[in-house]
Amino acid sequence: MAWGSWWRGRSGTGPGAPGRSAEQPSAQAVLDAVADELSALHGERWRVEGPEVRGPGALAVRPDFSPDGDPDRWDLVFLADRDRPETAVPDRVPRIDGGDQDPVRRGVEVWASTTGAALIELVAHNGRFAGHLDPSDPDGLPGWHAIHGGVVGWGTGRHFHDVQDWLVRNPVLPALAPALGGDLGRDQLVGVQVHFGSGGAGRRVAEVRVHGEPHAAASAALAALDWPRVTEGEAYVRTFVLLVRRAGARPPADVRLRAAGRQ
């Protein structure tokens, strides 16, 4: 594929798994996990400062919890410039139960490998963390320059990797383009999260989020694609694409410079 995909598996279970906590994670646990994961990914120090995690230059990440206390509804908001709210890119963190690792750590690890990688690549702009797709790339979204993050799967059973392998082989942006349409509410820095999979007892997930919010038409289009439906065990996959700018829009170079600490 044009964007140089990679993948790695994770054991664990997805939505609807038994034995899940009824409480939201603590802010400190989330901040510590984000600092650790982004430091390891980026090769630069990210540190907790008050209610956010700060990276090099003006980069920052802030947790955003659901006001109703729902343990499955909390986001991480990445800011390319912490002093400019318009550079914020929110994204829902996946809940991954099972295995011997804390669910908060597991969710943040998957977020970092998909969303975090794409957003760090916005600043690095060297292809080290994620792949670039120009508006004419057949694997991309027409009319947009995009940065495609990693493809991460998790699950149990014999068909653990099937859904993940399918996404690596089948770019979904072109298939979702008609449902997404050309107007996504912003001309730059639009996050698109893709998450799907299935398991026993008829469990099935197919969700597309645009700038942190569910997109009904794109989710329906995703559900209609021919990705493998797993009935033995569970298999889920997630990826994230940062739509940097609409074709013809002014590139956010000033954001990249300040975020990297060069202004």
N, C-alpha and C positions, 0 to 999 in steps of 0.2 A: 504494500500500500504506500501511497505517496507520503504519508505523514510518519513513516517509520515507527509503527506501533510496537509495543512490547506488552507482555502480560506476566502475571504471577498469580498463583492460586492462594486461597485462604480457606481453611476449614471453618465451619460455623454455620449458623442457621439464619434465616432471614425473617421477614415479617410474619407475625403470628406465632412465633416460637414460644413454648411454655417456659415458665420460670423467669419471666422478665421483670426487671425492677419497675415499681410503680412510681418512682421518683426521678425527677430530672437530675442530671449529674451536677456536681458542684462546680461553680465557676472556676475555682482554683484548679480542680482536676482537669478541666478542659484547657485552661491556659497553659498548665504545665505540659500537657500532652502536645498541644500545638507548638510550643517552643521547642520541645524535643524533636518532633517529627520534621519541622521545617529546617531546623539546624542541621539535622542529618541529611535531608534531601538537598539543601542549598549549598552546604559546605561553608556557610557563613553563620555567625552567631545570631540567633533570635532569642530575645529575653522578655520575661514578664515584667511589665511596668504598669502598675495599677490595674485597670480593668481591660488591658489589651496586651497583645504580644507585639513587640516591635522588632523589625529586622533592619537591615542596612538602609541608610538614607531615610526616606519617609515612609517606608513600607510598614504596614500594621495589619493585625487581624483582631477582630473583636467578636466574642460570642454574643448571640442574640437568642434568648430563651423565650418560649411561648408564655404569654402572660397567664394562661390557664393552668400552667404546671404540667402540661402533657410531656411525658418523658421521651416521646418519639418526635417531638417538634422543637428542635433547636438548630440554629443555623450558625455558620461562621461567616463573618463579613470581612472580606479582604479589601484593604484600601491601598491602592497604588500610591496614594498621597494622603496621609492621615489628616492633613489640614484641609482637604478638599472632598466634601461628601459626595460629589458627583463622580468620584473615582471608585466608589464602593461597589463591590460585586458580592452579593449574598449567595449562599448555597446551603441547602439542607444537608446535614451530616447523617450518613446511614447508620441504622441501628443493626449491629451484628452480634447476636448472642451465640453461645456455645463455645467450645474450646476452653483453653486454660488462660486466656488473656482477658483483661478487663474490657468490657464492651465500649467504654469511652475511648480507650487507647486504640482499639480495633477500628472504630468509626473514624477517628481522626487520622489514623494511618491511611485508610482508604481515601479519605478526603484529600490528604496531602499528596498522594500518588496520582490523583486524577485532577482535582481542582487546583490544589496548591502548585503542582508542576506547571500547569498552563499559565497560572498567574505570575509565577516567578520568571517564566520564559518571556513574559511581556517586558520585563526589565532587562533580562540577560540578552534576549534577542540574538541568540547564537545557535539555536537548535539543540542545545545540550539537555534541556529539561522536557521539551515537548516539540511537536512538529508544526510547521507553518503550512497553511493552505491559502493560496491566493484566490481571488474571486472567480477565476476561470478554471480552477482545479476540479477535475471530475469527481473527486472524493469530498469536496467542500460544499459550502452553502453559496449558491449563486448570489453575487452582489456584495459579498462580505469577505474581508480578510479575516482568517480564523487561526487560532492556535489550539491544536488538539492535544489534550492531556492523555495520560495513560489509560489503559484498559485493565480493570482489576475485577476478578471474579472470586466468589466464595461459595461454599456449599458442602454437601455431603453426598456419599453414594458413588456408584460406578460412573455416572455421567457428569461428574463434578465439573469437568472442563468444557463440556459441549457448548454451553451457551457463550462462555467467554471466547472460545475458539471461533464461534460463528461471528461474533462482533468484530474480532480481529480481521476476519476475511471479508466482511460485508460492511462497508462504510454506510452509516445510517443517515448522515446529513442530507445527501441527495434525495433519499426516500422521504425524509421529513419536510423537505423544502416547500412543497405545495401547501402543506398544513400550517407551517410556520408563517408563510407569507413574507412579504418584503418589509413590512413595518413592525418592528419589535419594540417600539416605544422609545428607543434611543438610537443614536447614530454611531455610538461606540461603547465599548466595554459592556457587552451583554453576555451573561453567562448562560449556557445551555447544558443542563444536566440530563443525561440519559441513563435510566435504571430499569432493568427488566429481568425476569426470570420466573421460575415456577418450582413446584414441589408436589409432594403427595397431598392427598385430601383436597385436590382441586385448587390449591393455592396458586395464585398467579399475580404478578406485578408487571405493569408496563406504564412507566411514568416519564414524562418529559417536563422539566421545569425550566422556565425562561426567567432570568433575573430573580430566581428564588421562588417563583410562583408556578403552580401547576398550569400546564397549557393543555386544555382539553382536546383540541383538534390534533395536536402533534402526538399526544398520548394515545389517542385512538388509532392514529396512523402507525405508531410503533407496535401496538397490540396486534395489528393486522399483518405484520411482517412474519416471515416464515422461520423465525428463530426456533430452536428446539424446545419443545415442551417436555420437561422432565417429570416423570411420575415415580421414579425410584430415588429417594433422597431429595435433595434440593440443589438448585444451581441458580445463582444470581450474578449479575454483572453490572458494572457501572463505569461510565466515562463522563468526561466534561470537556466542553469546547468553549473557549473564550472568543466571542466575535469582537475583534479589536475595533474595526470600523467598517461602516458601509462604504461601498465603492464611491469615490468622489468626495467623501468627508475628509476633513483635515485630520491627519494622523496625530495621535496624542503623544508626540515626541517629548513635549515639555513634561508630561507625566513621567515618562521613562527616565528622563534626566534627573528630575528631582528625587524620584524614588530610589535611584541608584546613588544618590548623594553627590551628584556632579553639579548642583546649582547651589 
